[in-house]
Amino acid sequence: MPRSRRSTHPPTYEGEVLSVLAFDFSLSDHSESERKIKRRLRDKKLGAYDQARIDRIRTFKDDLKCELGNYAKSVFYVRSNGKYADFDNWDFERLRRHLVERHSSLPEAAITQFLPYAIYIYYLR
């Protein structure tokens, strides 16, 4: 039987919000992503929509996206060892610790779980 591509971690508030925000590229119009977030939180019974909490999660996502987008200028970028982009081009642990410290209002587990996905989306793709 083929393995599911779904995460083995139970859904969390932050995880569901980040899965929507990961592809929210608009700087001003967040209405579509907010609608999706509200629906996911309701469907998975993860709690009420909290705009302040969503804004903190969005700030984390934007900060990480910016860091990964400026890879050559990032202090967490380890020079490429080959022709292609790779996860190993980043000092994952140092970047993770920095993000946990900088975004202390978010659970460490949410940051740790989102980081590889963000590297894939914002750097490898």
ZINOR-V518730 format. One record per residue. N is the residue number from 1. RES is the residue in three letters. PSI is psi in radians with two decimals (999 if undefined). BURIAL is + if it has 16 or more other C-alpha atoms within 10 Angstrom, else -. D_CENTER is the distance of its C-alpha to the mean C-alpha in Angstrom with 1 decimal. Layout:
[[N;RES;PSI;BURIAL;D_CENTER] [N;RES;PSI;BURIAL;D_CENTER]]
//
This chain:
[[1;MET;2.24;-;29.9] [2;PRO;2.54;-;26.7] [3;ARG;2.54;-;23.5] [4;SER;2.60;-;21.0] [5;ARG;-0.07;-;17.6] [6;ARG;2.63;-;16.2] [7;SER;2.59;-;14.4] [8;THR;-0.12;-;17.0] [9;HIS;2.46;-;15.2] [10;PRO;2.64;-;16.4] [11;PRO;2.49;-;14.3] [12;THR;2.82;+;13.0] [13;TYR;-0.95;+;12.7] [14;GLU;-0.71;+;9.2] [15;GLY;-0.75;+;8.2] [16;GLU;-0.72;+;10.2] [17;VAL;-0.79;+;9.1] [18;LEU;-0.59;+;5.4] [19;SER;-0.50;-;7.2] [20;VAL;-0.81;+;9.4] [21;LEU;-0.40;+;7.7] [22;ALA;-0.57;+;6.0] [23;PHE;0.32;-;9.7] [24;ASP;1.69;+;11.1] [25;PHE;-0.10;-;12.7] [26;SER;2.36;-;15.6] [27;LEU;-0.34;-;16.2] [28;SER;-0.69;-;18.8] [29;ASP;1.81;-;19.0] [30;HIS;0.18;-;16.5] [31;SER;-0.72;-;19.1] [32;GLU;-0.80;-;17.9] [33;SER;-0.64;+;14.4] [34;GLU;-0.67;+;16.0] [35;ARG;-0.78;-;18.5] [36;LYS;-0.72;-;16.2] [37;ILE;-0.83;+;14.3] [38;LYS;-0.75;+;17.8] [39;ARG;-0.78;-;19.0] [40;ARG;-0.76;+;16.4] [41;LEU;-0.70;+;16.9] [42;ARG;-0.85;-;20.6] [43;ASP;-0.63;-;20.9] [44;LYS;0.08;-;19.2] [45;LYS;0.91;-;20.9] [46;LEU;0.04;-;18.0] [47;GLY;2.99;-;19.6] [48;ALA;2.69;-;20.5] [49;TYR;2.15;+;18.4] [50;ASP;1.84;-;18.1] [51;GLN;-0.69;-;17.5] [52;ALA;-0.71;-;17.2] [53;ARG;-0.73;-;14.5] [54;ILE;-0.73;+;12.6] [55;ASP;-0.67;-;13.3] [56;ARG;-0.70;-;12.0] [57;ILE;-0.71;+;8.5] [58;ARG;-0.69;+;8.9] [59;THR;-0.75;-;10.2] [60;PHE;-0.86;+;7.5] [61;LYS;-0.77;+;5.2] [62;ASP;-0.69;+;8.6] [63;ASP;-0.81;-;9.6] [64;LEU;-0.75;+;7.2] [65;LYS;-0.74;+;8.1] [66;CYS;-0.78;-;11.6] [67;GLU;-0.79;+;11.8] [68;LEU;-0.54;+;11.0] [69;GLY;-0.46;-;13.2] [70;ASN;0.71;-;16.0] [71;TYR;-0.76;+;16.1] [72;ALA;-0.45;-;19.9] [73;LYS;-0.10;-;20.0] [74;SER;2.43;-;17.2] [75;VAL;-0.21;-;18.8] [76;PHE;-0.08;+;16.3] [77;TYR;2.17;+;17.3] [78;VAL;2.27;-;20.1] [79;ARG;2.51;-;22.5] [80;SER;2.38;-;22.4] [81;ASN;0.05;-;25.0] [82;GLY;-2.91;-;25.6] [83;LYS;-0.47;-;25.8] [84;TYR;2.73;-;22.4] [85;ALA;2.54;-;18.7] [86;ASP;2.68;-;17.6] [87;PHE;-0.61;-;15.0] [88;ASP;-0.07;-;17.9] [89;ASN;-0.10;+;17.8] [90;TRP;2.46;+;15.3] [91;ASP;1.46;-;16.4] [92;PHE;-0.87;+;13.5] [93;GLU;-0.74;-;15.2] [94;ARG;-0.73;-;16.1] [95;LEU;-0.74;+;12.7] [96;ARG;-0.83;+;11.3] [97;ARG;-0.73;-;14.4] [98;HIS;-0.80;-;14.1] [99;LEU;-0.68;+;10.7] [100;VAL;-0.74;+;12.3] [101;GLU;-0.78;-;15.4] [102;ARG;-0.58;-;14.2] [103;HIS;1.01;+;12.1] [104;SER;-0.26;-;14.6] [105;SER;-0.20;-;14.6] [106;LEU;2.59;+;11.4] [107;PRO;2.41;-;12.3] [108;GLU;-0.67;-;12.0] [109;ALA;-0.66;-;11.4] [110;ALA;-0.73;+;8.2] [111;ILE;-0.81;+;6.9] [112;THR;-0.71;+;8.9] [113;GLN;-0.56;-;7.9] [114;PHE;-0.49;+;4.2] [115;LEU;-0.86;+;5.7] [116;PRO;-0.67;-;8.2] [117;TYR;-0.74;-;6.6] [118;ALA;-0.71;+;5.1] [119;ILE;-0.73;+;8.6] [120;TYR;-0.87;-;10.2] [121;ILE;-0.83;-;9.1] [122;TYR;-0.19;+;9.7] [123;TYR;-0.87;+;12.3] [124;LEU;-0.52;-;14.1] [125;ARG;999;-;14.6]]
//
